């Protein structure tokens, strides 16, 4: 069971969808978005939270400490 929990905790799609739920998006909506729309919403909310997404590398830029 520990291995499954680790796999689920590291799943990027699941993490993104739960992030959207945490932001107030209803569960059924967050889990019904196609991949492109989900990513767009995550980037938008992440940017609102002060993050900066690098579209070239398709990753979040590290924040200065």
Secondary structure, DSSP 8 states (H G I E B T S, - for coil): -HHHHHHHHT-HHHHHHHHHHHTT--HHHHTTS-HHHHHHHHHHHHHHTT--EETTTTEE-----
